[in-house]
Amino acid sequence: MTTNQRTFLVHLAWALTVDSQDRRINDAALVLDGDRIVAIGPTDEILARHPPGPEDAVVESRNRGLTPGFVDTHVHLSETLSRAVFPDNLATRAWVFHWAKPFYAHVDAEDERTSVLLGTAEMLRCGTTCFLDMGAQNDPGVTVIAAAEVGIRGITGRHAADNKPAEIPPGWSPEMVDHHFFPNADVALEVLEQCVRDWNGYADGRIRCWVNIEGKEPCTLELHVGARALAERLGVGTTYHIASNIEESQIAERRHGVWPVTRIADHDGLGKNLVLAHAVAVNDHDVSLIAQHGTSVAFCPSTSLKLAKGATAIGKYPEMLEAGVSVGVGTDGVSAAGNLNLMRQMYLVAGLFKDARLNADLVGARKALRMATIGGAKALGWDDEIGSLEPGKKADFVLF
């Protein structure tokens, strides 16, 4: 969008571009035309190349810092109203089957709208300007419209599963089962396709809709593989949970002879349009498959700590980064992680593996920032417009 008035932020104390050169610019200036970046660089150089006109707005920005907007690559906006409700001593399986699923089954459309409004407001307050939501418990239009009203950028979908437990957990009602599980993969994919056709590209493209599924045991292999194939046909992405803890991967090995990621790969289920959430319990072969197929990963450090997933004990995120995998950072949800603050997640990402492996060179602050900005944007297929401060990109940024 081009306007008659440009905006100049001048004499910024610093700007971190997170571009290919990973520049830190002192005494920086940023020039905006509408919602696009025109130029960024040292103030003197920018003012010489782009002298402000009488209609332009020049904002003195001394003692301010600038980064790209943060990209949250895994969040459950439907979960926001559960803050401080779940116990603090739950492992992943108990958390999912005995707390999260009963909670989600009772989230109606009004709850979901309120939850999305609160969650996205918290994100913006903490510097997050784009998110990948696992999917709505109701019509995704509720999430789409609410997020658009707040002004954030993001991706959502319709939460879907098709493989109900062989033994229904105590306390689950028939209504809960019907809420969480489609009859089969074909029915689920038909509904998910219609959601994409109805809502993808909403708010002038600011809100996108993907073919998202729950993943793991609640989904058949057909749904895992079919979701990615459908997403590819529709020109969108997909995301799901996989290998979220060692118990899940060991169960898959007992049942199918291989760990979850390898099983998906063996059936042509990996691809560039897929973001794997968590991917904690993976082996070296899994990492090579993820890298080979250009699949991305969303790492949620607070959730790993709270639910004892094992990121520092068995996680291979440094190896993924070394292999060229796009690893983004996610907050997950207020009950799983405790907050929707991506700054907190970056702090953990920057230090966890230094301590766990007694190696001060692992990850670090610079790489953590890249994971939460351009890395996340690449995972979401949005790095052509967001994730770094460069001319031509959207003006999604955080002013400190």
N, C-alpha and C positions, 0 to 999 in steps of 0.2 A: 504494500500500500504506500503510494507516494503522496506526500502532503506539501502544502506551500510553506510549512514551518518545520524546520529541523530543530532537534534538541541536542545541545552540546553539554556533556558532563566534562568539566575541565579541572585540571590540577588534582586528579585523584591521587591519593598517596601511593597506591599500587593497583595494578590490574593483572590477574592471572588469566591468560587467554585460553589455556588448555588446548591450543591448536597443535599442529604437527611439530612446531618448534618449541612448544611448551614454554612460552615466554612469560617472564615477569617484567612488567613495564612500570617503572617509577615515574611519578609526576605525569600520569597518563590522562588521555582524553578519549572519550567515546562520542561518536556522532551517530544520531538516530534520525531516520526519516520514517515516520509512522511506526510500524512494528518491525522495521528492519534496521540492521546495523549497516551504516555507511562506511565508517572508518574507525580504527582504534590504533593508538600509538602514543608516543611522547607528546605532551600538550603543545610544545612549540612547533613540532613538525606538523601536527594535525591542523593547527590554526593557520599555518602557512599554506597548506595544501587545500584546506577547506575553510576559507575565511567566513565567519558568520555574517549573514545579511541582516537587515533591519527587522525582518519578521521572525528571525530565528530566536530560540530561547537558549540562553547560556546560563548553565547552573554551576556555580562555584562549588567544588566538591572536595576541598581540602580535608584531610583527616578521614577520608572515606576509602574503602577498598572495594574491589569489584571481582566477581567470579561469574562463570556461567551459572544459570539456574541448575539446581540439582535434579537428577532423574532417578526416581524411586522405581526399581525394576520388579518389585514384588510387594503388593499390599492387598489386604482384604478390607475394603471400605465398609463392607457389611458388618464388620466386627466392632466398629468404633463404640457402640453403646455398651459393650461388654467390659469396658475398662474397670479394673479392680474387682471383677466378679469371680474370675476363675482362681483356684488355689495356686500357690506359688511353687508347689512341689510335685508337679505333674511331668511325666515323660511324654514323648510325642503321641504314642498310641492312646494312652488314657486321655490326654488332652483332646485329641480329635474325636474319639468315639463316645466319650462320656461327658464331654463338656461342650466342645465346639459345635458338633452336629445337633445336639438338642437346642443349643442357643440359636443357630442359624435357621432351624426349622420353624422358629417362632418369630422371625423377622418379617414383618409385613411391609407393604409398600411405603406406608407412612414412616415406619421405623427406618427403612432403608434410606429414604430421602434425608431424614434428619442425620442419620449416620454418615452419609456422604458429605453433607454440608459441613458437619463438624470435622470430619477427617480431612477434607481438602483445605479447610481453613487452617487447621493445625499444620498441614504440610506447607502451605504458603508462608505461614508465620516463621517456619524453620528453614526457608530457602528452597523448598522443593517446588519446581514449576511444571513438572511432568511426572506422570505415574503410569504404571501398568497394574491395573486391578485384576484380581483373579476372576471376578465375575459376580454379577448380581444374583441374589437369592430370588428375585422376582423379575419382572420385565426389565431388561437392561436399560430401557428408556428412562426409568426412574433415575438411575445413576447418571446416565448421559446428560439429562436435562439439568440435574442438580449441579454436577461438576461444571457444566457450561455456564450456569448462572454465577458460580463463584469466580470464574475467569481463568481457571487453571487449564493446562493442557493434559490430555491423558488418553488411556486406552482401557476399555472394559469389555465385558462380554456377558454371557449367561452361564453361570456355574452349572456344570453338568457331570453326571456320573451314571453308570449303567450296570454296576456289578455289586448288588447288595450282599451283605455278609451272609454266609451260610447259616450262621446262628445269629439271630437278631439280638443285639445287646440289651440287657435289662433296662427297662424304662423307655425304650423306643416304641412309639405308637405306630399303627398302620399309616396314619397321616404323615408322620415323620418320614417313613420309608418312601411313601409316594412323593413327598416333597423333594427328597434327595436323589432319587434314582429314576431314570428313564427306563422303559421296558427293555430296550436294547440299543445298540450303537446306531443303527439306522435311524431310529426315531430321534435320538439325541442330535445327530448330525443334521437332520432335516430342520429341527428347531433352531440350532445354532446358525445354520445358513441363513434362515430368515432374519435372525437378529442382526447379522452382518449387513444384509441388504436393507434393513430398516434404519440402522443407526450409524453405520460407518461413514465418517466424513461430516458429522454433525458440527454445528457452530463454525462454518467456513473451514472445516478440516481440523479444527482444534481438538475435537473428540473423535476417537476412532473406536471401532468395535472389531474384536477378534473372535476366533473360534476357540475359546478357552474351555478347558475341562479340568476336573479336579486332579486326575492322575492317580498313580499308585494303585493300591488294591481295589478301591472303589470303582475303577475303570477297567474294562476289558482291554486286551491287546488291540482288538478291532477299533475301539474308540481312540486309543492312543495314536495308532497309525492313521486312522481315518481323519482325525482332527487336523493333523498336519497336512495331509493330502488335500482336504477340503480347503484349508486356509491358503494353500498354494494356488489352488484353482481360482479362489476368490481374490487373490492378490493381497492377502493380509497375513497376519501372524497367528501363532498360538502359543499358549504357555500352560504348563501343568507342573505339579509337584512330582518329584521322582528322587529315589535314593535319599530320602530325607533323614534317615537314621540307619544304624547298622542292623537293627532288628528287621526293618523292611527289606534290606538287601539280602539278609540271610534267609528270610522266608522265601524270597524270589528264587534264591539258589536251590533251596530244598524242593520247591515246586516245579521249577523250570530248568534247573541245571546251570543257570547263569545269573549274574547280577542284573538288576533292572535296566540299566542303561544299555548294556550289551544286548539284552533281549529285544529292546526297542530297535536298536541298530540292525540286528539280524533280520528284522522284518521291514527294513527300509523306512523306519520311523523318524530318523534324525534328519535335520536339514537347517538351512540358514534362516528359515522363518519360525524357528522354535526357540523359546526361552525356557530352560529347565530351572525350576525353583528349588533351591536348597542344594541338591546334588552333593550331599555331604559324604555319604557312604559309597564312594566310587574307588575303583582300582586304577592302576596305570593304564590298563587296556581301555577302560572306559574313557579316561582322559584323552587318549589318542583318538578314539572314535569321535568324541565331541569336537575335538580340534579338526579332524579330517572332514567332517560334515559341515563345519562352519556354524555349529549350534552354539547358542549363548547360554550363560548361567547367571542366575540371580542369587547372590550370597546374602544371607540375613544373619549377621553376627549376633545381634541381641537375642534372637529366637534360639540360636544354637546354645547360647549360654543359659537361657532360662529353662529350656526344655531338654537340656543335656543331650543335644544331637551329636556332639563330638567333633565340631569343626577343628578345634586345636589338636585333638588327639588323633583323628584319622583323616581330616579334610585335606584335599589336595588342591586348594585354590592357588597357592604359589606355582604349582606345577601347571595348572591350567593357564595362568598368565604367561608363564614361560613358553607354553606351547602355542600361544597366540589366540587363545580363546577370549572372546569378549565377556568379561565377568563384571556384571553390574552389582549394585548394592541395593538391598531392599530393607524396608522396615517391617514387613509382614503384617502385623496388626497389633492393636493395643493390648490384647490379652496374650498373644504369642510373644511379643517383644517388649511391651510396656510403654511404647511411645511411637510416634510417627515422625521422629526427628532424625533426618538423614545425617546431620552433623554428628550426632552421637554414634551413628553407625560408622561413619568415616574414621572417627577417633579409634574405635575398636579395630577396624580393618587395618589401620596403620600400625597397630602395635601387637595384635594377638600373635602373629606368627613369628615376630621377633622373639617374643618371650617363649612361646611353645617350642621353638627349635633352636633357641640360644644363638640366634643369628640376627644381628642388628641391621643387616642389609635387606631383609625380607620385607617386601611391600613398601612400607613407609608412607609418609604423608602425601608426597607428590603423586604416587601411584594411586593411593586411596581417593584423592580428589579426581583423578582421571576416571577411575572406576565409577564414581558417583556422578559424572558429567558426560564426557564424550563416550566412555565405555558403555554407560547405560543407554545413551542415545543410539549408539550403534546396535546394541542388542534389540532395541525397539524399532530399528529400521528408520530412524528419524534423524540420523547424524548429518543428513544433508541440510537440515534446517536448525537444529539445536545441538547443545552439548559443548560448544566452544564459542569464544568471542571472535568472530571473523566477519569481514564485510559480506553482505548478502544474506547472512543468517538472521533468524528471528531474534528479536530483542528480549530474550529470556535471560535475565541476569539477576544476581543477588548483590545488593549494595550494603556493605558493612560500615 
